[in-house]
Amino acid sequence: MTTIDAARIGTLIRDARKLHGWTQAHLADKIGTSQSAVNRIEKGGQNLSLDTVRRISEALDAELLTLGRNDVMHLRVHGGRELSGAVDIRSSKNAAVALLCASLLNRGRTTLRGVARIAEVDRILEVLRSIGVSAEWTDDGRDLVLQPPVTLALDEMDQEAARRTRSILMLLGPLVHDRPAFQLPYAGGCDLGTRTVEPHMLALRHFGVEVRATEEKYHVEVDHERRADGAIVLVERGDTVTENAILAAARHDGATTIRNASPNYMVQDLCFFLEDLGVKIDGIGTTTLVVHGVPVIDTDIEYAPSEDPVEAMTFLAAAVVTRSSITIRRVPIEFVEIELAILRTMGFRYDMTEEYMSTNGRTRLVDLTTHVSELKAPIDKIHAMPFPGVNIDNLPFFAVIAASAEGGTLIHDWTYDNRAIYLTELTNLGANVRLLDPHRVLVEGPTRWRGAELMCPPALRPAVVVLLGMLAAQGTSVLRNVYMIRRGYEDLADRLTALGAQITVFRDA
């Protein structure tokens, strides 16, 4: 391994560690070394064996660090090609995860139509199967049939799979109904009390739930006789914390009011699913929900998750940066309206069909046809907000879009401490992206895109943004170890290729 390689890998390790909210000492404990050794590794001053890199990769759930294995996938992109044709937006990945967890509320058979085949779904399924849930794909591989056992075998839970999914916390809500105590592994290394965990605990205390953290587990105790009066007021309008509160309320007899709830797309999908199970929910799509719980749910149900707005934004950005006219079908318009409004101010032109309904009968869809447009930077900064603002996951796409526009665009990613930093990877492709602070970047366009060979960033949306920049770049680019993209997208390279992109998959010999 060269010094340059060591420095690059050290940076990736540091960034992945910070995304987990871990200290160097915490990572050192996980891999059986010292804090000083981790410090040297992150600075590129430590010789690394492949075994060490693999152990770090497993600890951080960052397979991009898994070097030297022939199953690591890379993409070779021959850019500068115009796209054409049509693409159908597939079902929401985030909704699928919530519905898998929600299936534990139902004693009957749950059939989910058109479920996304991504790594996060596979890991949740590994956990569910390990505790006794029957989970089988239909012969065409598109639908999933789930049947829980009479009693869940929580002691048999696949601990490794549970630790490797960030969605494990969403099992708290369904599991609090039938047992006085249980344990769950830590979710992605988050410590109790951090931003991603403590709001869940505050919400669940309403239902008599207490959580005690030890070194590797959450120890959950439930007093079903103790329930707080009044409404649940969420301390942050988060998607997963709202879903957990809804799941905990779904089988509590009586009405539960949840204030400051997220009205985002995956929350709405969960509410639609529960209503089909007989749980009445008032206020869907607003920040105040009233859940009328049903103590026993025993229903055979078929449900189709709605389409993914982030995937829709991905293809919109691809059309913009490649200066292409494509048709994007089955776009959940309610959840990209603000993004489209901003794009219109920048000069983006498109046609839109009349609205029609998704298979679930609730989500409004349209077909969009993009047109080659001359873009100008917006006057105001672009920043994400809870729905109905710019979707937090859609914000990074504006970096590559802004790089294709004339003028300077300020992008403020206030939600995550490190994500904006990865947008500077676009500079390797010719973009002028200047990091102002850990949350703000200034993008100056237009860009003369050029090819480059890059390691895939350890954050999903910035990784896809880099791929989109490669589509626009003349010449050949290589994006190494695209596990992060595979984790959140189904067949993205193949679907872009079907539109005219030239992307080949390869592995190291």
C-alpha positions in Angstrom: 0.0 0.0 0.0 1.4 3.4 -1.0 1.6 6.4 1.3 -1.1 8.1 -0.8 -3.3 5.0 -0.4 -2.8 5.0 3.4 -3.7 8.7 3.6 -6.8 8.3 1.5 -8.0 5.3 3.4 -7.2 7.1 6.7 -9.5 10.0 5.6 -12.3 7.6 4.7 -12.0 5.8 8.0 -12.1 9.2 9.9 -15.2 10.3 8.0 -17.0 7.0 8.4 -16.2 7.1 12.1 -17.6 10.6 12.5 -20.8 9.6 10.6 -21.3 7.0 13.3 -20.7 9.6 16.0 -17.8 7.5 17.4 -14.7 8.7 19.1 -11.3 7.3 18.1 -11.3 5.4 21.4 -14.6 3.8 20.6 -13.4 2.6 17.2 -10.2 1.4 18.8 -12.2 -0.7 21.3 -14.3 -2.2 18.5 -11.2 -3.4 16.5 -9.0 -4.3 19.5 -6.3 -1.6 19.2 -5.4 1.6 20.9 -6.7 5.1 20.4 -3.2 6.3 19.4 -3.1 3.6 16.7 -6.5 4.8 15.3 -5.1 8.3 15.3 -2.1 7.2 13.3 -4.3 5.3 10.9 -6.5 8.3 10.2 -3.5 10.5 9.6 -2.1 7.9 7.1 0.9 7.2 9.2 0.2 3.5 10.0 1.0 0.5 7.9 -2.3 -1.4 7.3 -2.8 -5.0 6.5 -5.8 -6.0 4.5 -7.1 -7.9 7.6 -7.0 -4.6 9.6 -8.8 -2.8 6.9 -11.5 -5.4 6.7 -12.0 -5.3 10.5 -12.3 -1.6 10.4 -14.7 -1.8 7.5 -16.9 -4.3 9.3 -16.9 -2.2 12.5 -17.9 0.9 10.6 -20.3 -0.9 8.2 -18.4 0.8 5.4 -17.6 -1.8 2.8 -15.9 0.8 0.6 -12.9 0.1 2.9 -12.9 -3.6 2.0 -9.9 -3.6 -0.3 -8.4 -6.5 -2.1 -11.6 -8.5 -2.5 -12.8 -9.6 -5.8 -16.5 -9.1 -4.9 -16.1 -5.4 -4.5 -18.0 -3.7 -7.4 -16.7 -0.7 -9.3 -18.2 1.4 -12.1 -16.6 2.6 -15.3 -18.4 5.5 -16.8 -17.9 6.8 -20.3 -19.5 10.2 -19.9 -20.7 13.0 -22.1 -23.5 11.0 -23.5 -27.1 12.3 -23.9 -29.8 10.3 -22.3 -33.2 9.5 -23.9 -36.2 7.3 -23.3 -38.3 6.7 -20.2 -37.8 5.3 -16.7 -40.4 4.2 -14.1 -39.8 5.3 -10.5 -39.8 2.3 -8.2 -41.2 1.9 -4.7 -39.9 3.9 -1.7 -36.9 2.3 0.1 -37.6 4.1 3.3 -41.2 3.1 3.3 -40.3 -0.6 2.7 -38.1 -0.6 5.9 -40.9 0.9 8.0 -43.5 -1.5 6.6 -41.3 -4.5 7.3 -41.1 -3.5 10.9 -44.8 -2.7 11.0 -45.6 -6.3 9.8 -44.7 -7.5 13.3 -47.9 -5.8 14.5 -50.0 -8.1 12.4 -50.7 -11.7 13.3 -52.0 -12.3 9.8 -50.1 -12.6 6.5 -48.7 -9.4 5.1 -47.9 -9.2 1.4 -45.9 -6.2 0.2 -46.0 -5.5 -3.5 -43.0 -4.3 -5.4 -40.6 -4.1 -2.5 -37.2 -2.5 -3.2 -34.4 -5.2 -3.4 -31.6 -3.2 -1.6 -29.1 -4.1 1.1 -31.1 -2.4 3.9 -34.2 -4.4 3.2 -32.1 -7.6 3.1 -30.6 -6.9 6.5 -34.0 -6.2 8.1 -35.2 -9.5 6.6 -32.2 -11.3 8.1 -33.2 -10.0 11.5 -36.9 -10.9 11.0 -36.2 -14.4 9.8 -33.8 -15.0 12.8 -36.6 -14.3 15.2 -39.0 -16.7 13.5 -40.8 -14.5 10.9 -41.5 -16.3 7.6 -40.4 -14.0 4.8 -40.5 -15.3 1.3 -40.2 -13.6 -2.1 -42.7 -14.5 -4.8 -41.4 -16.3 -7.8 -40.9 -13.1 -9.8 -38.8 -11.7 -7.0 -40.9 -8.5 -6.7 -43.3 -9.1 -3.8 -42.7 -10.2 -0.3 -44.9 -12.4 1.9 -44.5 -12.2 5.7 -46.0 -14.2 8.4 -44.9 -13.8 12.1 -44.8 -16.8 14.4 -47.1 -17.1 17.4 -44.2 -16.1 19.6 -41.1 -14.2 18.4 -37.8 -15.8 19.2 -36.1 -12.6 20.3 -33.3 -14.5 22.0 -32.4 -16.0 18.6 -32.0 -12.6 16.9 -29.1 -12.4 14.4 -27.0 -9.9 16.3 -24.5 -9.2 13.5 -27.3 -8.4 11.0 -29.0 -6.2 13.6 -25.9 -4.2 14.3 -25.4 -3.7 10.6 -28.7 -2.1 9.9 -29.5 1.5 11.0 -33.2 0.6 11.0 -33.0 -1.7 14.0 -34.4 1.0 16.3 -37.7 0.8 14.4 -38.3 -2.5 16.0 -38.8 -0.8 19.4 -42.3 0.4 18.5 -43.8 -3.0 17.4 -42.1 -5.0 20.1 -43.3 -3.0 23.1 -46.9 -4.4 22.9 -46.6 -8.0 23.9 -43.7 -8.4 26.3 -42.5 -6.7 29.5 -38.8 -6.8 28.6 -36.5 -7.5 25.7 -33.1 -6.5 24.3 -31.9 -5.0 21.0 -28.3 -4.5 19.8 -27.0 -1.0 19.4 -28.2 0.6 16.2 -25.2 1.5 14.0 -23.0 2.3 17.0 -25.1 5.2 18.2 -24.8 5.9 21.9 -27.9 6.4 24.0 -28.6 10.1 24.2 -27.3 11.0 20.8 -29.5 12.9 18.4 -30.7 9.9 16.5 -31.6 7.9 19.6 -32.8 10.1 22.5 -35.9 11.4 20.7 -37.1 7.8 20.3 -36.7 7.2 24.0 -38.6 10.3 25.0 -41.5 9.4 22.7 -41.7 5.8 23.9 -41.8 6.7 27.6 -45.4 7.8 26.9 -46.2 4.1 26.7 -44.4 3.0 29.9 -41.1 2.1 28.0 -37.8 2.6 29.7 -34.5 1.9 28.0 -31.2 1.2 29.7 -28.0 1.1 27.6 -25.1 -1.2 28.4 -22.0 -1.7 26.3 -23.6 -3.6 23.4 -27.4 -3.5 23.9 -30.5 -1.6 24.6 -32.3 -3.2 27.6 -36.0 -2.4 27.2 -38.6 -2.7 30.0 -42.3 -2.0 29.5 -44.8 -1.3 32.2 -48.1 -1.7 30.3 -50.1 -0.3 33.2 -48.2 3.0 33.2 -49.1 5.4 30.4 -48.6 9.1 30.4 -51.5 11.5 29.9 -51.6 14.1 27.2 -50.1 14.2 23.8 -46.6 13.0 22.7 -44.6 16.0 21.7 -41.6 15.0 19.6 -38.5 17.0 20.4 -37.5 16.8 16.7 -39.6 16.3 13.6 -37.7 13.2 12.5 -39.1 10.5 10.2 -38.0 7.4 12.1 -39.0 8.8 15.5 -42.4 9.6 14.2 -42.7 6.1 12.8 -41.7 4.6 16.1 -44.3 6.6 18.0 -47.0 5.5 15.5 -45.9 1.9 15.7 -46.1 2.0 19.5 -49.5 3.7 19.4 -51.0 1.3 16.8 -52.0 -1.4 19.2 -52.6 0.7 22.3 -56.3 0.8 23.0 -57.6 4.4 22.7 -56.4 7.5 21.0 -52.7 8.7 21.0 -52.0 12.3 19.8 -48.5 12.9 18.3 -47.4 16.5 17.8 -44.5 17.8 15.8 -44.8 14.6 13.7 -43.1 14.3 10.4 -45.5 14.3 7.5 -42.9 12.9 5.1 -43.6 10.3 2.4 -42.4 7.2 4.3 -44.5 8.3 7.4 -47.6 8.7 5.2 -47.0 5.2 3.6 -46.8 3.7 7.1 -50.1 5.4 8.1 -51.8 4.2 4.9 -50.7 0.7 5.6 -51.9 0.8 9.2 -55.3 2.2 8.1 -55.6 -0.8 5.8 -55.0 -2.9 8.9 -57.9 -1.2 10.7 -55.9 1.5 12.7 -57.6 4.8 12.1 -55.2 7.8 11.9 -56.4 11.4 11.8 -54.2 14.1 10.3 -52.1 12.1 7.8 -49.8 14.5 6.0 -49.8 17.1 8.8 -47.7 17.6 11.9 -50.4 16.4 14.3 -51.5 12.8 14.2 -54.1 11.0 16.3 -53.7 7.3 16.2 -56.7 5.2 17.3 -55.1 2.0 18.4 -56.4 -1.5 17.9 -55.3 -4.0 20.6 -55.3 -7.0 18.3 -54.5 -6.9 14.6 -55.0 -10.2 12.7 -55.6 -9.5 9.0 -54.3 -10.8 5.7 -53.3 -7.7 3.8 -51.8 -6.8 0.5 -50.1 -3.4 0.2 -48.0 -1.6 -2.4 -45.5 1.0 -1.0 -45.7 4.3 -3.0 -43.0 5.5 -5.3 -39.7 7.0 -4.1 -39.3 10.8 -4.5 -35.5 10.6 -3.9 -35.2 8.2 -6.8 -37.3 10.6 -8.9 -34.9 13.5 -8.0 -32.0 11.3 -8.9 -33.2 10.9 -12.5 -34.2 14.6 -12.7 -30.6 15.6 -11.8 -29.3 13.1 -14.3 -31.4 14.7 -17.0 -30.2 18.2 -16.0 -26.5 17.5 -15.9 -26.4 15.5 -19.1 -28.6 18.1 -20.9 -31.1 15.4 -21.8 -34.8 15.0 -22.5 -36.2 12.0 -20.8 -39.6 10.9 -19.4 -39.7 10.0 -15.7 -42.9 8.1 -15.0 -44.7 7.6 -11.7 -43.2 10.6 -9.9 -44.8 11.2 -6.4 -45.4 14.9 -7.1 -46.4 16.0 -3.6 -42.8 15.2 -2.5 -40.9 16.9 -5.2 -43.0 20.0 -5.8 -40.6 22.4 -3.9 -37.6 20.9 -5.7 -39.3 21.5 -9.0 -40.3 25.1 -8.0 -36.6 25.9 -7.3 -35.6 24.3 -10.6 -38.1 26.4 -12.4 -36.6 29.6 -10.9 -33.2 28.3 -12.3 -34.7 28.0 -15.8 -35.5 24.3 -15.9 -38.2 23.3 -18.4 -40.4 20.3 -18.3 -43.8 19.0 -19.1 -46.1 17.2 -16.6 -49.1 15.0 -17.2 -52.3 15.1 -15.2 -52.2 13.4 -11.8 -53.1 9.8 -11.3 -53.0 7.5 -8.3 -50.4 5.1 -7.1 -51.3 1.4 -6.6 -51.9 2.1 -2.9 -54.7 4.5 -4.0 -53.4 7.3 -1.9 -50.2 8.8 -3.4 -50.6 11.3 -6.3 -48.3 10.5 -9.3 -47.4 12.3 -12.5 -45.1 11.7 -15.5 -42.5 14.3 -16.1 -40.7 15.0 -19.4 -37.5 17.1 -19.1 -36.2 19.5 -21.7 -32.7 20.7 -22.3 -32.5 23.9 -20.3 -30.0 26.8 -19.7 -29.8 27.1 -16.0 -28.9 30.1 -13.8 -28.0 30.0 -10.2 -30.9 30.8 -7.8 -30.9 34.1 -6.0 -31.4 32.6 -2.5 -29.5 29.8 -0.9 -30.8 26.2 -1.1 -31.4 24.4 2.1 -33.4 21.4 3.3 -36.4 21.5 5.7 -38.8 19.0 7.1 -41.6 18.2 4.6 -43.0 20.1 2.8 -39.6 21.8 2.3 -36.7 20.5 0.2 -36.3 16.9 1.1 -33.1 16.4 3.2 -32.1 13.5 1.0 -32.7 15.6 -2.2 -30.5 18.5 -1.1 -27.1 17.0 -2.4 -28.5 16.7 -5.9 -28.6 20.5 -6.1 -24.8 20.5 -5.9 -24.3 18.8 -9.2 -27.3 20.7 -10.7 -25.8 24.0 -9.5 -22.5 23.1 -11.0 -24.3 22.9 -14.4 -25.8 26.4 -13.9 -24.4 29.8 -14.5 -23.4 31.7 -11.4 -22.9 30.9 -7.7 -25.2 28.8 -5.6 -25.0 28.5 -1.8 -26.1 25.2 -0.5 -26.6 24.8 3.3 -26.8 21.2 4.5 -27.5 22.0 8.2 -28.8 18.5 9.0 -25.6 16.5 8.9 -22.3 17.4 10.4 -20.2 16.0 7.6 -22.2 15.4 4.5 -21.5 18.8 2.8 -17.8 18.0 2.9 -18.3 15.1 0.5 -19.8 17.4 -2.1 -16.3 18.8 -2.7 -15.5 15.5 -4.4 -17.1 17.1 -7.5 -14.0 19.3 -7.8 -12.1 16.2 -9.0 -14.5 16.2 -11.9 -13.9 19.8 -12.8 -16.6 21.5 -10.7 -15.9 24.6 -8.6 -17.2 23.6 -5.2 -15.8 25.6 -2.3 -16.4 24.4 1.3 -17.2 27.4 3.5 -17.8 25.4 6.7 -18.9 21.9 7.5 -22.4 22.7 6.5 -22.1 25.1 3.6 -20.7 24.9 0.1 -20.6 27.5 -2.6 -20.9 26.1 -6.1 -19.8 28.2 -9.1 -20.9 27.1 -12.6 -21.1 26.3 -15.3 -18.7 23.4 -15.2 -16.5 21.9 -17.9 -16.8 18.3 -16.6 -13.8 16.0 -16.9 -13.3 12.4 -16.1 -11.5 11.1 -13.0 -11.0 8.0 -10.9 -12.5 8.3 -7.5 -13.3 6.2 -4.4 -17.0 6.2 -3.7 -17.8 8.6 -0.8 -19.1 6.8 2.4 -22.4 8.7 2.2 -25.2 7.6 -0.1 -26.4 10.8 -1.7 -23.0 12.4 -2.3 -21.9 9.1 -3.8 -24.7 9.3 -6.3 -24.0 12.9 -7.0 -20.4 12.0 -7.9 -21.8 9.3 -10.3 -24.1 11.9 -11.9 -21.1 14.2 -12.4 -19.3 11.4 -14.2 -22.2 11.0 -16.5 -21.7 14.6 -17.6 -17.9 14.4 -17.9 -16.2 13.9 -21.2 -14.0 10.8 -21.3 -13.8 7.9 -18.9 -14.3 7.9 -15.2 -14.0 5.2 -12.6 -16.0 5.1 -9.3 -14.5 2.5 -7.0 -16.4 0.4 -4.5 -20.0 1.4 -5.0 -21.5 -0.6 -2.2 -22.9 2.6 -0.7 -24.9 3.2 -3.9 -26.1 -0.4 -4.0 -27.3 -0.1 -0.4 -29.8 2.6 -1.3 -30.6 2.0 -5.0 -31.8 -0.9 -7.0 -30.1 -1.5 -10.3 -29.2 2.2 -10.7 -26.4 1.7 -13.2 -28.5 -0.7 -15.3 -31.4 1.8 -15.4 -29.1 4.7 -16.4 -27.6 2.5 -19.1 -31.1 1.8 -20.4 -31.5 5.5 -20.9 -28.3 5.7 -22.9 -25.6 6.1 -20.4 -22.5 4.0 -20.9 -21.7 2.3 -17.5 -19.9 -1.0 -17.1 -19.5 -2.9 -13.9 -16.2 -4.5 -13.1 -14.4 -6.1 -10.2 -10.7 -6.4 -9.3 -9.0 -9.5 -10.6 
